[in-house]
Each structure stands twice: as C-alpha cells, then as structure tokens.
C-alpha cells in the first residue's frame, strides 16, 4: 500500500443489483480526512475513462473520486459509487 494511505483503514463498496457485481475500494489518506475511491477497470474489462495522470496503485486500481469525511461507512460510500457507475454508463 502506498504511504499516502493508512493501511488500517479501507472499505469495500459494491453494487450488486440487476445481475451486476462491481466493487471499488476506499482508502483513508494518512494526512487528511479524505477517502480515495479506487476501481480496477482491467479486472472488469472496462476501458479506463479517468484522466491520464490520475493516481493508480500497484494492484491496477485507479482513483475514480474522493470523499471528504473522517469516518466513512458503507451506506455513505456506496451512493456516490453507484452514481459514478451510472454516469459512466457501466450500469
């Protein structure tokens, strides 16, 4: 895990409706109350539509958006993930 993130804090966010199975992972930044949400485009066979200079981690996950919050729970995080999937015509 990159040193930007606290390896004690991560959260899996998923969309499992309508025969879909998409997951992203939220990582808590060490230096601030921000969670970066990462998605593995390659795993799902989806063209990466993010900016070319967007942060990509070793596991091929690319940051798709961030949430400003000290504590992130599943119910809060999954709503913008679903919105992101919809905006990018994945669901």
C-alpha positions in Angstrom: 0.0 0.0 0.0 1.2 3.4 -0.9 2.4 5.6 2.0 -0.3 8.1 1.2 -2.8 5.8 2.9 -3.4 4.3 6.3 -3.3 0.6 5.8 -5.6 0.0 8.8 -8.5 1.8 7.1 -10.1 0.6 3.9 -13.7 -0.1 2.9 -15.1 -2.2 0.0 -18.0 -0.6 -1.8 -20.2 -2.7 -4.1 -23.0 -2.6 -6.5 -24.8 -6.0 -6.7 -28.2 -5.1 -8.3 -29.6 -6.2 -11.6 -27.2 -9.1 -12.1 -24.2 -6.8 -11.7 -21.2 -7.3 -9.4 -18.9 -4.2 -9.3 -16.7 -3.3 -6.4 -14.4 -0.4 -5.5 -12.1 0.1 -2.6 -11.9 3.2 -0.4 -8.6 4.0 1.2 -8.2 6.6 4.0 -5.5 9.2 3.5 -2.9 9.5 6.2 -2.6 13.2 6.2 -6.3 14.3 6.0 -9.9 13.3 6.4 -10.3 12.1 2.8 -11.1 8.7 1.4 -10.0 8.0 -2.1 -12.1 5.5 -4.0 -10.3 3.1 -6.4 -11.7 1.0 -9.2 -10.0 -1.8 -11.1 -11.0 -1.2 -14.7 -8.9 -4.0 -16.1 -10.5 -6.6 -13.8 -13.9 -5.8 -15.2 -12.8 -5.4 -18.8 -13.9 -1.8 -18.9 -12.0 1.0 -20.7 -10.3 3.3 -18.2 -12.0 6.7 -18.7 -10.1 8.6 -16.0 -7.6 11.3 -16.6 -4.2 10.0 -17.7 -2.4 11.4 -14.7 -4.8 10.1 -12.1 -3.3 8.0 -9.3 -3.1 4.3 -10.0 -2.0 1.9 -7.3 0.2 -1.2 -7.7 -2.8 -3.5 -8.0 -4.0 -1.7 -11.1 -6.7 0.2 -9.2 -7.3 3.8 -10.4 -8.7 6.6 -8.2 -12.2 7.5 -9.6 -13.2 10.0 -6.9 -12.7 11.1 -3.3 -15.0 11.6 -0.4 -14.2 14.2 2.3 -15.1 12.6 5.6 -13.3 11.5 8.8 -15.3 8.3 9.1 -16.7 6.6 6.0 -19.3 3.8 6.2 -20.7 1.6 3.5 -24.0 3.4 3.3 -22.3 6.8 2.7 -19.7 5.5 0.3 -21.9 3.3 -1.9 -24.2 6.1 -3.0 -21.5 8.1 -4.9 -20.1 4.8 -6.3 -23.5 3.9 -7.7 -23.8 7.4 -9.2 -20.3 7.1 -10.7 -21.2 3.7 -12.3 -24.4 5.3 -13.7 -22.6 8.5 -15.0 -20.0 6.3 -16.8 -22.7 4.1 -18.3 -21.4 1.0 -16.6 -24.8 0.2 -15.1 
